Amino acid sequence: MEWPLGLSSLPLIAAVLLLLLIRKIFGRRGNLPPGPRPLPILGNLLQLKSREIHKPILELSKKYGPVYTLYIGPKPAVVLCGYEAVKEALVDHGEKFSGRAELPIVDITSKGYGIAFSNGERWKVLRRFSLATLRDFGMGKRSIEERIQEEIQCLLEIFQETQGSLYKPAFFIRRSVSNVVCSVIFGNRFEYTDPKLQTLLDLVAENLRRLDNIWVQLYNFIPSLMNHLPGPHHKLGENYQAQLDYAEDIVREHEATFDPSSPRDYVDAFLLKMQQESKNPHTEFNLPNLLSSALDIFFAGQESVSSTLSYSLLILMKYPHIKEKVQAEIENVIGRTCKPSMEDRRKMPYTEAVIHEVMRFIDFFPLGTPHAVTEDTVFRGYTLPKGTMILPILHSVLYDPSLYKRPHEFDPEHFLDQKGQFKKIEGFMAFSAGKRACPGEGLARMQLFLYLTSILQKFDIRSDIAPNDIDLSPEYSGVGKMTPSFEMRFIPY
């Protein structure tokens, strides 16, 4: 039997079908901004081959402008570069840009529960609750500031025991900061050598490393295929489940001693809401949301603060003249015997400027977290259909030359006015901006100020490496910049 068009026509038919498929996958939806031409299936991934992904993204913006379209695999993503574009989207049109992009990797981790990757009413309810709970943390028997101060004293004792010997501080800084977050969420602190705390930190660190794995990245682009292939991407889900199990064990312990009249921590506050809304079939206060929200807050509060604090010490050893100014301000305002408190911060503009400049300079999350538009949106003359992924590149804001005179230099003067007073900069987006800004920002700021001033009040910090030779180059994970490993000395005053 003969084919109607003959065998010779098959290649042509196949080519036409392939073209139709490509158009279906990459055809413009709405009126998206122009951008580099994508390849079938891969999109523009080959143009992003770099551990410092923000760099090729910024290079492309030089050609296509501050708003352009990239294809992440077969899906379009609108890139926003520079303060003006990011502010216009996340702040001026905050509600429309408040969605979280749907990432397949979320389906095998949080499954859309919790704060970080939820959407719609779930996200609004959980964020509102979490902000109020963290802000109002006089609910326990001790204020959060007192908890931080107590934890700092434990860390200072560890540093004192080093007796000025060469020492890697990151291990204990990470555990100390973790204990602050644990006290807020779970109501407990752990000994620094506690195996349970070590297990949780190891699980978090391992998943951070896995995000940089090509198998995990491919899962985000072609999940239907990757689901059937063996590889380390499956371990990501298993690892996250282990974190959920860890959190659930703590929740079960809380339930056994729960007193509705006296909530002790975030878990208790959430359990109280679960009890109050137990008859509401549509409530978002349920166990899956509690577990994922607790892990979201733990990760955001632990990883970013501990890395920023470690980086602060490294930077101050590289710039001893800046360190000396901070130490002088501590001496003048606090002295050597009183514990630093948040009341001191308003009288210490230079220290506040240094902390902000550290956060800006280290640029912990250079890409930010992917957003999505919550409805069909007209933005700068382009039509972005509902659900379109948005990539606000925070690095481009923190290093925007229109905001900072010397963006590639570490300079606290960026945050000081002509009178030497602390100067707020609207474009400071280390915690992102708009509706999706980090809910733990207040807690993070408090920790950074209290930890840094407490350490510098009691110790001079020194490196055996000459200041000019100290390397500030970060290590990279799949989502952010990590502090490089370093050694230092804590010399008691």
C-alpha positions in Angstrom: 0.0 0.0 0.0 1.3 3.4 -1.0 1.3 6.5 1.3 -0.9 9.2 -0.2 1.9 11.7 -0.4 4.7 9.2 -1.0 7.6 8.3 1.3 9.6 11.2 0.0 7.2 13.6 1.7 7.8 12.1 5.2 10.8 14.4 6.0 8.8 17.4 5.0 5.9 16.4 7.1 8.1 15.7 10.1 9.8 19.1 9.6 6.4 20.9 9.5 5.2 19.0 12.6 8.4 20.0 14.5 8.0 23.6 13.4 4.4 23.6 14.7 5.6 22.0 18.0 8.3 24.6 18.4 5.8 27.4 17.7 3.4 25.9 20.2 6.2 25.8 22.9 7.9 29.1 22.2 5.3 31.1 20.4 4.6 34.4 22.0 1.9 34.4 24.6 0.4 37.8 24.9 3.0 40.5 23.9 6.1 39.6 25.8 9.2 41.8 25.7 11.9 40.8 23.1 14.9 38.8 24.1 17.5 36.3 22.8 16.2 33.6 20.4 15.6 30.4 22.2 16.6 26.8 21.2 13.9 24.1 21.1 13.4 22.4 24.5 16.5 24.1 26.0 15.3 27.7 25.5 18.2 30.1 26.5 19.8 27.7 29.0 23.1 27.5 27.0 23.5 31.2 27.3 23.3 31.0 31.1 26.1 28.5 31.6 27.8 30.0 34.5 27.9 29.5 38.3 27.4 33.2 38.5 24.2 33.2 36.5 23.4 36.8 37.2 26.4 37.9 35.0 25.2 36.5 31.7 21.7 37.8 32.5 23.1 41.3 33.0 25.1 41.0 29.8 21.9 40.2 27.9 20.2 43.2 29.5 22.8 45.5 27.8 21.5 44.3 24.4 17.8 43.9 25.2 17.2 46.5 27.9 16.1 46.3 31.6 13.0 44.3 30.7 13.4 41.3 28.4 12.3 37.7 27.9 14.4 34.6 28.6 13.2 31.0 28.0 14.0 28.8 30.9 13.6 25.5 29.0 10.3 25.8 27.2 8.8 28.4 29.6 9.2 32.2 29.1 10.4 34.3 32.0 10.4 38.1 32.0 13.7 39.5 33.4 13.8 42.7 35.4 17.1 44.5 35.7 18.0 47.7 37.6 16.2 49.5 40.4 13.6 51.3 38.3 12.3 48.2 36.6 12.3 46.1 39.8 10.6 48.8 41.9 8.0 49.5 39.3 7.0 45.8 39.3 7.4 44.7 42.9 6.5 47.9 44.7 4.4 50.1 42.4 2.4 47.1 41.0 3.1 44.9 44.0 -0.3 43.0 44.0 -0.1 42.0 40.4 3.6 40.8 40.8 3.0 39.1 44.1 2.6 35.5 42.7 5.2 32.9 43.2 6.4 31.2 40.0 5.3 27.6 39.7 8.4 25.5 39.7 8.2 21.7 39.2 10.9 21.2 41.9 8.4 22.5 44.4 6.1 19.5 43.6 8.6 17.1 45.1 9.5 19.3 48.1 7.0 21.7 49.8 4.2 20.9 47.3 3.1 24.5 47.6 2.5 24.5 51.3 4.1 27.0 53.6 5.0 30.7 52.9 7.9 30.6 50.4 6.3 28.9 47.4 2.5 29.2 48.1 0.1 31.4 46.2 -3.3 33.0 46.5 -5.2 33.0 49.7 -2.9 30.4 51.3 0.1 32.7 50.9 -1.8 35.8 52.1 -3.1 34.1 55.3 0.2 32.4 56.2 2.3 35.5 55.6 -0.1 37.7 57.6 0.0 35.3 60.5 3.8 34.8 60.4 4.5 38.5 60.2 2.3 39.2 63.2 3.7 36.3 65.2 7.3 37.3 64.5 6.7 41.0 65.1 4.7 40.4 68.3 7.1 38.0 69.9 6.4 39.2 73.4 4.1 36.2 73.5 6.7 34.1 75.3 8.1 34.6 78.8 11.2 36.3 77.3 11.5 38.9 74.5 13.2 37.8 71.3 16.0 40.4 72.1 16.7 38.7 75.4 16.8 35.3 73.6 19.4 36.6 71.1 21.5 38.1 73.8 21.6 34.9 75.8 22.6 32.9 72.7 25.3 35.5 71.9 26.8 34.9 75.3 27.1 31.2 74.6 29.0 32.0 71.4 31.3 34.5 73.0 32.3 31.9 75.6 33.2 29.6 72.7 35.4 32.3 71.1 36.9 33.1 74.5 38.0 29.4 74.8 40.0 29.7 71.6 42.5 31.9 73.5 43.4 33.8 70.4 44.4 30.7 68.4 43.7 30.4 64.7 40.1 29.4 64.3 37.3 28.8 61.8 34.2 30.6 63.2 31.6 29.5 60.6 30.7 26.3 62.3 29.7 27.8 65.7 28.2 31.0 64.1 25.8 28.8 62.1 24.8 26.9 65.1 24.4 29.9 67.3 22.2 31.7 64.7 20.2 28.5 64.2 19.5 28.4 67.9 17.9 31.9 67.8 15.6 30.8 65.0 14.9 27.5 66.8 14.0 29.3 69.9 11.5 31.5 68.0 9.9 28.6 66.0 10.3 25.6 68.4 10.9 27.3 71.8 14.1 25.4 72.3 17.8 25.9 71.8 20.3 23.0 71.3 23.8 22.4 72.4 26.2 23.2 69.6 27.2 19.5 69.3 23.6 18.2 69.5 23.1 15.5 66.8 19.5 16.6 66.1 20.6 20.2 65.3 23.5 18.8 63.2 21.1 16.6 61.3 18.8 19.4 60.4 21.6 21.7 59.3 23.2 18.9 57.3 19.9 18.3 55.5 19.5 22.0 54.7 23.1 22.3 53.5 22.8 19.2 51.3 19.7 20.4 49.6 21.3 23.8 48.9 24.2 22.0 47.2 21.8 19.8 45.2 20.1 22.9 43.8 23.3 23.4 41.8 23.1 19.9 40.3 22.3 19.6 36.6 19.8 16.8 37.3 17.9 19.0 39.6 17.9 21.9 37.2 16.7 19.6 34.4 13.8 18.5 36.5 12.5 22.1 36.5 12.5 22.1 32.7 11.4 18.6 31.8 9.8 17.0 34.9 7.6 14.5 32.9 10.8 12.9 31.6 13.0 13.3 34.7 10.4 11.6 36.9 11.2 8.4 35.1 14.9 8.7 35.2 17.1 7.8 38.2 19.3 10.5 39.6 20.1 12.8 42.5 17.0 14.9 41.8 14.9 12.3 43.6 17.1 12.7 46.7 16.0 16.3 47.0 12.5 15.3 47.7 13.6 12.6 50.2 15.8 15.1 51.9 13.0 17.6 52.3 10.7 14.9 53.6 13.4 14.2 56.3 13.2 17.8 57.3 9.4 17.6 57.5 9.7 14.5 59.7 12.1 16.4 61.9 9.7 19.3 62.3 6.7 17.0 62.8 8.5 15.3 65.8 8.9 18.7 67.4 5.2 19.6 66.7 4.1 16.3 68.3 6.1 17.1 71.4 4.5 20.6 71.5 1.0 19.1 71.3 1.6 17.0 74.3 2.4 20.0 76.5 0.3 22.6 74.6 -1.4 25.3 76.8 -3.7 27.5 74.6 -3.6 30.3 77.3 0.2 30.6 77.0 1.8 30.0 73.6 5.5 29.6 73.9 6.7 30.0 70.3 5.7 30.0 66.6 4.6 26.4 66.7 2.3 27.0 69.7 0.8 30.1 68.0 0.1 28.0 64.9 -1.4 25.1 67.0 -3.7 27.7 68.6 -4.9 28.9 65.2 -5.5 25.3 64.2 -7.6 24.7 67.3 -9.6 27.9 66.7 -10.3 27.0 63.1 -10.8 23.3 63.5 -14.4 23.5 62.2 -13.5 25.5 59.1 -13.1 23.0 56.2 -11.2 25.6 54.2 -8.7 26.7 56.8 -5.1 27.1 55.9 -4.1 26.3 59.5 -3.2 22.7 59.1 -0.2 20.4 59.7 1.3 20.5 56.2 1.3 24.4 56.3 2.7 24.4 59.8 5.6 22.1 58.9 6.5 23.9 55.7 6.1 27.4 57.2 8.4 26.5 60.1 11.1 25.1 57.7 10.7 28.2 55.4 11.4 30.5 58.4 14.2 28.4 59.7 16.0 28.4 56.3 15.5 32.1 55.7 16.5 33.1 59.3 19.4 30.7 59.6 21.2 30.6 56.3 21.2 34.2 55.3 22.0 35.7 58.8 24.8 33.2 59.6 26.4 33.8 56.1 26.1 37.6 56.4 27.6 37.6 59.9 30.6 35.4 58.9 31.1 37.6 55.8 31.0 40.7 58.1 34.0 39.4 60.1 36.0 38.6 57.0 35.3 42.0 55.4 36.2 43.9 58.5 39.5 42.1 58.7 40.2 43.1 55.1 39.4 46.7 55.9 40.8 47.3 59.4 40.2 51.1 59.2 36.5 50.4 58.9 36.7 47.9 61.8 38.4 50.5 64.0 35.6 53.0 63.3 33.0 50.5 64.4 34.9 49.6 67.5 35.3 53.2 68.4 31.5 53.7 68.0 30.9 50.7 70.2 33.3 52.1 72.9 31.6 55.6 72.8 28.0 54.5 72.8 27.9 51.1 74.7 31.3 50.8 76.5 32.9 47.5 77.5 30.6 46.2 80.2 27.0 46.9 79.1 25.4 44.3 76.7 24.6 45.8 73.3 20.8 46.4 72.9 18.5 47.5 70.1 18.2 50.9 71.9 21.9 51.5 71.0 21.3 51.1 67.3 19.8 54.5 66.6 22.9 56.1 68.2 25.3 54.1 66.1 24.9 55.3 62.5 28.3 54.1 61.3 27.8 50.6 62.5 24.3 50.6 60.9 25.9 51.7 57.7 28.5 49.0 57.8 25.9 46.3 58.3 23.8 47.6 55.4 26.9 47.8 53.2 27.8 44.2 54.0 24.3 43.0 53.0 24.5 45.0 49.8 28.0 44.1 48.9 27.8 40.3 49.5 24.5 40.2 47.5 23.4 36.9 49.2 20.6 36.1 46.7 21.7 37.7 43.5 18.8 36.3 41.4 16.1 36.8 44.0 13.2 34.3 44.0 11.1 33.9 40.9 7.7 35.7 41.0 4.7 35.4 38.8 2.0 37.8 37.7 -1.4 37.1 39.4 -3.5 38.3 36.4 -3.0 39.5 32.9 -0.8 42.5 33.3 0.3 45.4 31.1 3.8 46.4 32.0 5.8 49.0 30.1 3.7 48.4 27.0 4.0 44.6 27.1 1.2 42.2 28.0 2.2 39.6 30.5 -0.4 36.8 30.7 -1.4 35.5 34.1 1.2 33.1 35.6 4.1 34.5 33.5 7.3 33.9 35.5 9.1 37.1 36.6 12.8 37.2 37.5 13.6 40.3 39.5 17.4 40.4 39.5 18.3 41.7 43.0 22.0 42.0 42.2 21.2 44.6 39.5 19.4 46.7 42.2 22.1 46.3 44.9 24.8 47.2 42.4 22.8 49.8 40.5 25.2 52.8 39.9 22.3 55.2 40.0 21.9 54.3 43.7 25.5 53.7 44.8 28.5 55.8 43.7 31.0 52.9 43.8 28.8 49.7 43.6 31.7 47.3 43.2 33.6 48.7 46.2 32.8 48.0 49.9 32.1 51.5 51.2 29.8 52.3 54.2 29.6 55.9 53.0 26.9 54.6 50.6 24.6 54.7 53.7 25.7 57.9 55.3 24.6 61.4 54.6 26.9 64.5 54.7 26.5 64.8 58.4 27.5 61.2 59.1 24.0 60.1 59.9 22.5 56.8 58.6 20.8 57.3 55.3 18.0 55.0 54.2 18.1 54.0 50.5 14.8 53.0 48.9 16.6 50.7 46.5 18.2 48.6 49.3 16.5 45.3 48.5 18.7 42.7 50.3 15.4 41.3 51.7 13.6 41.7 48.3 10.7 44.2 48.1 7.0 44.5 47.9 4.4 41.9 48.9 7.0 39.1 48.8 9.7 40.7 50.9 11.2 38.4 53.5 8.9 38.2 56.6 11.8 37.7 58.9 13.6 40.9 57.9 13.1 42.5 61.4 14.5 39.5 63.2 17.5 39.3 60.8 18.3 43.0 61.3 18.1 42.6 65.0 20.4 39.5 65.0 23.0 41.1 62.8 23.3 44.3 64.9 23.4 42.4 68.3 25.8 39.7 67.1 28.3 42.0 65.4 28.5 44.6 68.1 28.7 42.0 70.9 31.6 40.3 69.2 33.5 43.5 68.4 32.9 44.7 72.0 34.7 41.8 73.5 37.3 40.9 70.9 39.7 42.3 68.4 39.4 40.2 65.2 42.6 39.4 63.2 43.7 37.3 60.3 47.1 35.9 59.7 46.7 37.0 56.0 47.6 40.5 55.1 44.5 42.6 54.6 45.3 43.2 50.9 45.6 39.5 50.3 42.2 38.5 52.0 40.0 37.1 49.2 36.3 38.0 49.5 35.2 35.9 46.5 32.1 33.9 47.4 31.4 30.3 47.0 28.2 29.5 45.1 25.3 27.3 45.7 22.4 26.8 43.3 20.5 29.8 44.7 23.0 32.1 46.4 26.4 33.1 47.5 28.1 31.4 50.4 30.8 32.8 52.6 34.2 31.4 51.6 36.0 29.3 54.3 38.4 31.3 56.4 40.4 31.3 59.6 40.8 34.1 62.1 41.8 35.0 65.7 39.6 36.3 68.5 41.8 38.4 70.7 40.1 39.3 74.0 40.2 42.9 75.2 
